[in-house]
Amino acid sequence: MLKQRVITACVLALITLWVVLKLPPAGLGAVLLVVVLGCAWEWANLAGLTQPRGRLLYGGLVLLLILAVWPLAGRADVVAGLMIPVVAAWGYVLFWLWRYARQPERRDRPMTVGIAGAAALTAAWLALMGLRHAFGPGHVLFLLMLIWVADIGAYFAGRRWGQRKLAPTISPGKTWEGVWGAAAAAAAFALVGAAVLGVGSRWPGFVAVCMVAVGFSIVGDLFESMLKRQRGVKDSGSLLPGHGGVLDRLDSLIAAAPVFLLGWSGLAG
C-alpha cells in the first residue's frame, strides 16, 4: 500500500508542478475546474446522490457556480472579501465535527451535505485562482506543497508515535501525535517557503498564516471523514491507486486554500 501511495504521489506531483508553473491562469483554471468536478462527482455520493444522473446534475451545479465566479478571480480585493464568510463557515465546521463526535449516530440531511460541498468546492477553486492572480504560481505551488508536507509529517509521526486518538468517533486512525508531526513539518517548510518566496520581514506572519491553514486542513480532512462515516464508505472513490478518490487527496486543501489566501492577503495588503 505504501509503495502504491508513493508512486501515485510522485506522478501527481510531477503533473502538478507542470500545470502550476507552466500553464497561464486560464489554463490553470481549466485544469482546476476538471479536478473540482471530479471532487463534485464523489461529494455527490456523500450527499446521497448514488445514481449517475443525480451526480451529473450535482457536478453541473458546481460547474455553473465556478463559471459564475470565474470573472472575479482576477480581482484580488473581491476574492479576499469573499473568503471571509467562507473561512467563517469552515470555523462552523469545527462545531459540526464536535456535535457529531458527541452524537455519532447523527446523520446530516443530504441537502445540507450537498450545499456544503458545492460551496466548499467553488470557494476552493476561487481561492486557488485568486492566489495565482494576486501572488503568482510560486505561491500556489507552495500552498500545495505545504499541505502535502503536513500530510506526510502527520502520516509518519502517527505511525511512529501515535497513541492518543484525535477524534476516535470520526477518524480512528488519526492521532494527536500525527497533528504535532504535521505542525512540525509544516513549520519547517513554511520557514523555507518564506525565504524562497522572499516575504522579508513579514515572515513571522507568513509562518503563522501557514500554521493556521494547516490547522484548517486537518478540519477539512476530518470533515470528509465524518461524511464518509455517515455514508458507510471507506474512500470517496477509487481513481487514485493507494489514495482512494480525488476528494480523499484534496479534502485538506479545500479547507486550507481559503484560509491561506485570506490570511496572506491581509498581511501582504
C-alpha positions in Angstrom: 0.0 0.0 0.0 2.8 2.4 0.9 4.6 1.7 -2.4 1.4 2.5 -4.3 0.9 5.7 -2.4 4.5 6.8 -3.1 4.3 6.1 -6.8 0.9 7.8 -7.2 2.1 10.8 -5.2 5.2 11.2 -7.3 3.3 11.0 -10.6 0.7 13.6 -9.3 3.5 15.8 -8.0 5.2 16.0 -11.4 1.9 16.7 -13.2 1.0 19.4 -10.7 4.4 21.0 -11.0 4.0 21.4 -14.7 0.4 22.6 -14.5 1.0 25.2 -11.9 4.3 26.6 -13.3 3.8 26.3 -17.0 0.1 27.0 -17.7 -1.3 30.5 -17.9 -4.1 31.5 -15.4 -6.8 30.4 -17.8 -5.2 27.0 -18.3 -4.7 26.5 -14.6 -8.3 27.5 -14.1 -9.5 24.9 -16.6 -7.4 22.1 -15.1 -8.6 23.0 -11.6 -12.1 23.0 -12.9 -11.8 19.4 -14.1 -10.3 18.4 -10.8 -13.0 20.1 -8.8 -15.7 18.4 -10.9 -14.1 15.1 -10.1 -14.4 16.0 -6.4 -18.0 17.0 -7.0 -18.8 13.6 -8.5 -17.5 12.0 -5.3 -19.1 14.5 -3.0 -22.5 13.9 -4.7 -22.3 10.3 -3.4 -21.6 11.5 0.1 -24.7 13.7 -0.2 -26.8 10.6 -1.0 -26.8 11.0 -4.8 -25.9 7.5 -5.8 -27.2 7.4 -9.4 -25.2 8.8 -12.3 -27.9 11.3 -13.3 -28.0 12.9 -9.8 -24.3 13.0 -9.6 -24.0 14.6 -13.0 -26.6 17.2 -12.1 -24.7 18.0 -8.9 -21.5 18.4 -11.0 -23.4 20.7 -13.3 -24.4 22.9 -10.4 -20.8 23.2 -9.3 -19.7 23.9 -12.9 -22.3 26.7 -13.1 -21.1 28.2 -9.8 -17.5 28.2 -10.9 -18.3 29.8 -14.2 -20.3 32.4 -12.4 -17.4 33.4 -10.2 -14.6 33.0 -12.8 -14.7 36.7 -13.9 -14.0 37.6 -10.3 -10.8 35.5 -10.0 -8.5 38.3 -11.1 -9.9 40.9 -8.6 -7.8 40.2 -5.5 -9.8 42.5 -3.2 -13.1 41.0 -4.2 -11.8 37.4 -3.8 -10.3 38.1 -0.4 -13.5 39.6 0.7 -15.5 36.6 -0.4 -13.1 34.4 1.6 -14.3 36.0 4.9 -17.6 34.1 5.0 -16.0 31.0 3.6 -13.4 30.9 6.4 -16.2 31.6 8.9 -18.1 28.7 7.5 -15.1 26.4 8.0 -15.0 27.7 11.6 -18.5 26.5 12.0 -17.4 23.1 10.7 -15.5 22.7 13.9 -18.8 22.9 15.8 -20.3 20.4 13.3 -17.5 18.0 14.0 -17.8 18.4 17.8 -21.5 17.8 17.6 -21.0 14.6 15.6 -18.3 13.4 17.9 -20.8 13.6 20.8 -23.6 12.1 18.8 -22.0 9.6 16.3 -25.4 8.2 15.4 -26.4 11.5 14.0 -27.0 11.7 10.2 -27.0 15.1 8.4 -29.6 15.8 5.8 -28.3 15.0 2.2 -29.3 18.5 1.1 -27.2 20.1 3.8 -24.2 18.0 2.8 -24.8 18.8 -0.8 -25.0 22.6 -0.3 -21.8 22.5 1.9 -20.0 20.6 -0.8 -21.0 22.9 -3.6 -20.0 25.9 -1.6 -16.7 24.4 -0.4 -15.6 23.2 -3.8 -16.4 26.5 -5.5 -14.7 28.5 -2.8 -11.5 26.3 -3.0 -11.3 26.8 -6.8 -11.8 30.6 -6.4 -9.2 30.8 -3.6 -6.5 29.0 -5.7 -7.2 31.1 -8.7 -7.2 34.3 -6.6 -3.8 33.2 -5.1 -2.5 32.7 -8.7 -3.6 36.1 -9.9 -2.6 38.0 -6.7 0.7 36.4 -5.9 1.8 34.2 -8.8 2.3 30.5 -9.5 5.0 30.2 -6.8 2.6 30.8 -4.0 0.1 28.3 -5.4 2.8 25.6 -5.6 4.0 26.5 -2.1 0.5 26.0 -0.7 0.1 22.7 -2.4 3.4 21.5 -1.1 2.7 22.9 2.4 -0.4 20.7 2.6 1.5 17.7 1.2 4.4 18.1 3.7 1.9 18.4 6.6 0.1 15.3 5.4 3.4 13.4 5.2 4.5 14.6 8.6 1.2 13.5 10.1 1.3 10.1 8.4 4.8 9.1 9.6 4.6 10.7 13.1 1.3 9.0 13.6 2.7 5.6 12.5 5.8 6.0 14.7 4.4 7.6 17.9 0.6 7.7 17.5 -1.2 6.7 20.7 -3.7 9.4 21.7 -6.7 9.4 19.3 -7.6 12.8 17.8 -11.3 12.1 17.0 -12.0 8.3 17.5 -15.6 8.5 16.5 -14.8 10.3 13.3 -11.4 9.0 12.1 -9.9 6.4 14.5 -6.6 6.4 12.7 -5.8 10.0 13.4 -3.8 10.8 16.5 -2.6 13.9 18.3 1.0 12.8 17.7 0.1 12.9 14.0 -1.1 16.5 14.4 2.2 17.5 16.1 4.1 15.8 13.3 2.1 17.8 10.7 2.7 21.0 12.6 6.5 20.4 12.9 6.9 19.5 9.3 4.7 22.5 8.2 6.5 25.0 10.3 9.9 23.9 8.9 8.6 24.1 5.4 6.9 27.4 6.0 10.3 28.9 7.1 11.9 27.6 3.9 9.0 28.9 1.9 9.3 32.4 3.5 12.9 32.6 2.3 12.3 31.2 -1.2 9.2 33.4 -1.8 11.0 36.5 -0.4 8.4 37.6 2.1 11.1 39.6 4.0 10.2 41.0 7.4 6.7 39.6 7.2 8.0 36.1 7.7 6.5 35.6 11.2 3.1 36.5 9.9 3.6 34.3 6.9 4.5 31.3 9.0 1.6 32.0 11.3 -0.8 32.0 8.3 0.7 28.7 7.1 0.1 27.1 10.5 -3.5 28.2 10.7 -4.1 27.0 7.2 -2.6 23.6 8.1 -4.9 23.5 11.2 -7.9 24.0 8.9 -6.5 21.4 6.5 -6.9 18.9 9.4 -10.5 20.2 9.8 -11.2 19.6 6.2 -9.8 16.0 6.4 -11.9 15.3 9.5 -15.0 16.8 7.8 -14.7 14.4 4.8 -14.1 11.5 7.2 -17.3 12.4 9.1 -19.3 12.4 5.8 -17.8 9.1 4.7 -18.6 7.6 8.1 -22.2 8.8 7.8 -22.4 7.2 4.3 -20.6 4.0 5.5 -17.8 4.2 2.9 -14.0 3.9 3.4 -13.0 6.1 0.5 -14.7 8.8 -1.6 -13.7 7.0 -4.8 -11.1 4.6 -6.3 -9.5 6.7 -9.0 -6.0 7.1 -7.4 -4.2 3.8 -6.5 -3.3 3.7 -2.8 -5.0 7.0 -2.1 -8.7 6.4 -2.8 -10.6 9.1 -4.6 -9.8 12.6 -5.7 -11.6 14.1 -2.8 -9.6 11.9 -0.4 -6.5 13.7 -1.6 -7.9 17.2 -1.8 -10.1 17.4 1.3 -7.3 19.2 3.3 -6.5 21.6 0.5 -10.2 22.5 0.0 -10.4 23.8 3.6 -6.8 25.3 3.7 -6.9 27.3 0.5 -9.4 30.0 1.5 -7.7 30.4 4.9 -4.3 30.8 3.4 -5.5 33.3 0.8 -7.4 35.4 3.3 -4.6 35.4 5.8 -1.8 36.2 3.4 -3.8 38.8 1.5 -4.5 40.6 4.8 -0.8 40.6 5.8 0.6 41.4 2.3 -2.0 44.1 2.0 
